[in-house]
Amino acid sequence: MANEFYEQVYALVRLIPKGKVCSYGVIAEALGKFGAARQVGYALNKCPIDLPAHRVVNRKGNLSGKLNFGDDNMQKLLEAEGISVKNDQIVNFEQHFWDPIKELEI
């Protein structure tokens, strides 16, 4: 069973709108865990299958969670939501970035 931090990560990831992405570090920061980007990654590595974890990328917009999805599934899921990906990187990353700290006024 996931610990409380993992559950908090999952709850926040569920709020990422379709067509938007967030980063591991910003999720950690929004949860008050500065510098815990890797722990967010560990949580997503063990996440429920219905979690939209494909919407979480690294701080540069790179598809760093591909191991969890297979070779190109992460890209396919993002592209199905209208996000272009080229060379494993989100095209126009800033345009697609969702910041829970600003959006939810955390």
Summary of the structure (lengths in Angstrom):
residues: 106
radius of gyration: 12.6
end to end distance: 26.7
largest distance: 36.7
contacts: 299
relative contact order: 0.20
helix: 46%
strand: 10%
